[in-house]
Structure formats: C-alpha cells, structure tokens
Amino acid sequence: MRDFNEKLAILNFSQFTAPTLVTTRSADVRVFLKEHGDIIIKPLDGMGGMGIFRLTESDPNIGSILETLMQLDSRTIMAQRYIPEIVHGDKRILIIGGEVVPYALARIPQNGETRGNLAAGGRGVAQELSERDREIAETLAPELKRRGILLAGLDVIGSNLTEVNVTSPTGFQEIMKQKDFDVAAMFADAVASWAKQ
C-alpha cells in the first residue's frame, strides 16, 4: 500500500483515464475547472466516497469547498473531468492473482447523488464486462501481479479508469449472489497458489 497509492496509481495508465490533475494549489484546480467546466475533486486518502465533490463553474461554493478539501493549499487532491456515464454506475472490476473476474459490480448512484459508492448509498448491480472493461483489466492485471498485489478492484466509469483499489476491493457477495460466480473460491485458490510460491 505504501508503494501503490490507490488514486495516483491510475497515472501509470493514462491511456485509460479522463483528464486528471494532482495538486496542492487551489489556483490549479480553478484553471482545470475553467478548462473542463465540470469536474470531480477528491482527497488522495479518502474512501467510501468521503470527501468527493462535484464542481461546476457556476457553483457558488467553489472557494469554500477548495479551502475545506485542500486545507488552504496544504493538502494534495486529485481533480478529474466529470464523467457523465456515472449515472450507469461506477464499475468495480476485480483482479485476483493476476486474473480478471468476468463480472463487474456497477455501483449506481441514488437519484440526486454523484457518488456510486455502496457506502454512500449506491446500488450494486453485477454485469458482464464490456470490451473496454476487459481491455483495461487485462492491461493492468499482469502489472498488479508483478507488484505482488493479490487482490485489486479497478474502478471504471464509462470507458475511464478512475482508481485502483487495493485496501478494500468490494463486490464479492453481490457478484456471487447475482451471477452465481464464486469469487470467494477464486480468491481462496489464488491465496493458496501464492502461498506455495
């Protein structure tokens, strides 16, 4: 976890990401917002959707949100162009022992909410991977395995990779119940295989 920040990891795979900025300067965020018009900002150490804000140029609280989240330019944050496909879900794609689980869990936001995280009230719907999902997952899987990451959850919105979760990759139960695919057994097999190495 020390060597693989979940938010920053996507910068190694920029061919799959929406425009992204990492900064400690609120002025940089304002320029990025002016360029893209609609953005998401989030802390690098957040989880469960906590601390995520959607900003548009017409938001009357831009200054206050940036001051709060960035703690007066002393905290590094990530900004990404808003991806409208979030309404169809923030897909969690699991990679176990370098192998891609064939189903994603689309975490669909409640009406009026931007965040799809289950902890933020999102609804989990298991679905087959799209061609783009598979392309992203199969590109990252060998690199994650090489780095010794046994279990990872890729977050994909539309066709964009937004995070590589290695601390709490959820979705096992929902995929197992909805698609009758035994994710837990796949994980147990991967643990046993890695233990032998």
C-alpha positions as CSV (number, residue, x, y, z in Angstrom):
1,M,0.0,0.0,0.0
2,R,2.9,2.3,0.7
3,D,4.2,1.9,-2.9
4,F,0.8,1.9,-4.6
5,N,-1.5,4.8,-3.8
6,E,-5.0,3.9,-5.0
7,K,-5.7,7.3,-6.5
8,L,-2.3,8.0,-8.0
9,A,-1.9,4.5,-9.5
10,I,-4.1,5.5,-12.5
11,L,-1.4,7.9,-13.6
12,N,0.7,4.9,-14.7
13,F,-2.2,4.0,-17.1
14,S,-3.1,7.4,-18.6
15,Q,-4.3,5.9,-21.8
16,F,-7.4,4.8,-19.8
17,T,-8.1,7.9,-17.8
18,A,-10.1,11.1,-18.1
19,P,-8.2,14.3,-17.9
20,T,-6.7,14.3,-14.4
21,L,-4.8,16.8,-12.2
22,V,-3.0,16.2,-8.9
23,T,-2.1,19.4,-7.0
24,T,-1.9,21.2,-3.7
25,R,-2.8,24.6,-5.3
26,S,-6.4,25.7,-5.5
27,A,-5.4,28.1,-8.3
28,D,-4.5,25.0,-10.4
29,V,-7.9,23.5,-9.7
30,R,-9.7,26.7,-10.8
31,V,-7.8,26.6,-14.1
32,F,-8.7,22.9,-14.6
33,L,-12.3,23.7,-13.8
34,K,-12.3,26.6,-16.3
35,E,-10.9,24.2,-18.9
36,H,-13.3,21.3,-18.3
37,G,-16.4,23.1,-16.9
38,D,-17.5,20.2,-14.7
39,I,-15.1,18.3,-12.5
40,I,-14.8,15.9,-9.6
41,I,-12.3,16.7,-6.8
42,K,-11.2,14.2,-4.1
43,P,-8.6,13.6,-1.4
44,L,-5.9,11.1,-2.1
45,D,-6.6,9.3,1.1
46,G,-10.4,9.1,1.1
47,M,-12.6,6.0,0.9
48,G,-16.2,5.1,0.5
49,G,-16.9,8.3,-1.4
50,M,-16.0,10.6,1.5
51,G,-14.6,14.0,0.6
52,I,-15.6,13.8,-3.1
53,F,-17.1,16.9,-4.6
54,R,-18.5,17.7,-8.0
55,L,-17.8,21.3,-9.1
56,T,-19.1,23.3,-12.0
57,E,-18.1,26.8,-12.9
58,S,-21.4,28.2,-11.6
59,D,-21.1,26.6,-8.2
60,P,-21.3,29.5,-5.6
61,N,-19.2,27.5,-3.1
62,I,-16.1,26.8,-5.1
63,G,-13.8,28.8,-2.8
64,S,-15.2,27.3,0.4
65,I,-15.1,23.7,-1.0
66,L,-11.5,24.1,-2.1
67,E,-10.4,25.7,1.2
68,T,-12.1,22.9,3.1
69,L,-10.8,20.0,1.0
70,M,-7.3,21.4,0.3
71,Q,-6.9,22.8,3.8
72,L,-5.7,26.2,2.5
73,D,-3.4,24.7,-0.1
74,S,-1.6,22.3,2.3
75,R,-3.3,19.1,1.2
76,T,-2.8,17.3,-2.1
77,I,-6.0,16.5,-4.0
78,M,-7.0,14.9,-7.3
79,A,-9.3,16.6,-9.9
80,Q,-10.8,14.7,-12.8
81,R,-13.1,15.8,-15.6
82,Y,-16.6,14.8,-14.7
83,I,-17.7,11.6,-16.4
84,P,-21.5,11.7,-17.2
85,E,-21.6,7.9,-17.5
86,I,-21.6,7.7,-13.7
87,V,-25.4,7.5,-13.9
88,H,-24.9,4.0,-15.3
89,G,-22.6,3.1,-12.4
90,D,-19.1,3.2,-11.1
91,K,-18.0,-0.3,-12.1
92,R,-15.8,-2.3,-9.7
93,I,-13.7,-4.8,-11.7
94,L,-11.9,-7.4,-9.5
95,I,-8.5,-8.8,-10.3
96,I,-7.4,-11.8,-8.3
97,G,-3.9,-13.2,-8.5
98,G,-3.5,-11.6,-11.9
99,E,-6.8,-13.0,-13.3
100,V,-9.8,-10.9,-14.2
101,V,-13.2,-11.8,-12.7
102,P,-15.6,-11.9,-15.6
103,Y,-18.2,-9.7,-14.0
104,A,-18.1,-6.1,-12.7
105,L,-20.2,-4.7,-9.9
106,A,-21.8,-1.4,-11.2
107,R,-22.4,0.8,-8.2
108,I,-25.2,3.1,-9.3
109,P,-25.7,6.4,-7.5
110,Q,-29.1,7.3,-5.9
111,N,-31.1,9.9,-7.7
112,G,-29.5,13.3,-7.0
113,E,-26.2,11.8,-5.9
114,T,-22.9,11.9,-7.8
115,R,-21.2,9.1,-5.9
116,G,-21.9,5.5,-6.7
117,N,-20.0,4.0,-3.7
118,L,-22.0,1.4,-1.8
119,A,-21.0,3.2,1.4
120,A,-22.6,6.4,0.0
121,G,-25.9,4.6,-0.8
122,G,-25.1,3.3,-4.3
123,R,-27.0,0.2,-5.6
124,G,-24.8,-2.7,-6.7
125,V,-25.7,-4.4,-10.0
126,A,-23.5,-7.2,-11.3
127,Q,-22.9,-7.3,-15.0
128,E,-20.6,-8.8,-17.6
129,L,-17.5,-6.9,-18.5
130,S,-17.7,-4.7,-21.6
131,E,-14.9,-4.9,-24.2
132,R,-13.4,-1.7,-22.8
133,D,-13.6,-3.0,-19.2
134,R,-11.8,-6.2,-20.3
135,E,-9.1,-4.2,-22.2
136,I,-8.4,-2.1,-19.1
137,A,-8.4,-5.1,-16.7
138,E,-6.2,-7.3,-18.9
139,T,-3.7,-4.5,-19.3
140,L,-3.5,-3.9,-15.5
141,A,-3.7,-7.5,-14.3
142,P,-0.1,-8.5,-15.1
143,E,1.3,-5.3,-13.7
144,L,-0.6,-5.8,-10.4
145,K,0.6,-9.4,-10.2
146,R,4.2,-8.3,-10.9
147,R,3.9,-5.8,-8.0
148,G,2.6,-8.6,-5.6
149,I,-0.9,-7.3,-5.4
150,L,-3.1,-10.4,-4.9
151,L,-6.5,-8.6,-4.9
152,A,-7.4,-5.3,-6.6
153,G,-10.6,-3.6,-7.6
154,L,-10.5,-1.3,-10.6
155,D,-13.0,1.5,-10.6
156,V,-14.2,2.3,-14.1
157,I,-16.7,4.9,-15.1
158,G,-17.8,4.8,-18.7
159,S,-14.6,3.9,-20.5
160,N,-12.3,5.6,-17.9
161,L,-10.2,4.1,-15.1
162,T,-10.7,6.3,-12.0
163,E,-9.0,4.3,-9.2
164,V,-7.1,1.1,-8.4
165,N,-8.4,-0.1,-5.0
166,V,-6.1,-2.3,-3.0
167,T,-7.3,-1.8,0.5
168,S,-11.0,-2.7,0.3
169,P,-12.0,-4.1,-3.1
170,T,-15.6,-5.0,-2.5
171,G,-18.1,-6.7,-4.7
172,F,-17.6,-10.4,-3.9
173,Q,-21.0,-11.0,-2.3
174,E,-23.0,-9.1,-4.9
175,I,-21.4,-10.8,-7.9
176,M,-21.7,-14.2,-6.2
177,K,-25.5,-13.7,-5.5
178,Q,-26.4,-12.1,-8.8
179,K,-24.3,-14.1,-11.2
180,D,-23.6,-17.3,-9.4
181,F,-19.9,-16.9,-9.9
182,D,-17.9,-18.0,-6.8
183,V,-15.5,-15.0,-6.4
184,A,-14.6,-16.2,-2.9
185,A,-13.4,-19.6,-4.2
186,M,-11.3,-17.8,-6.9
187,F,-9.7,-15.7,-4.2
188,A,-9.1,-18.7,-1.9
189,D,-7.4,-20.6,-4.8
190,A,-5.3,-17.5,-5.5
191,V,-4.2,-17.3,-1.9
192,A,-3.3,-21.0,-1.8
193,S,-1.4,-20.7,-5.1
194,W,0.6,-17.6,-3.9
195,A,1.4,-19.3,-0.6
196,K,3.2,-22.0,-2.5
197,Q,5.4,-19.6,-4.3
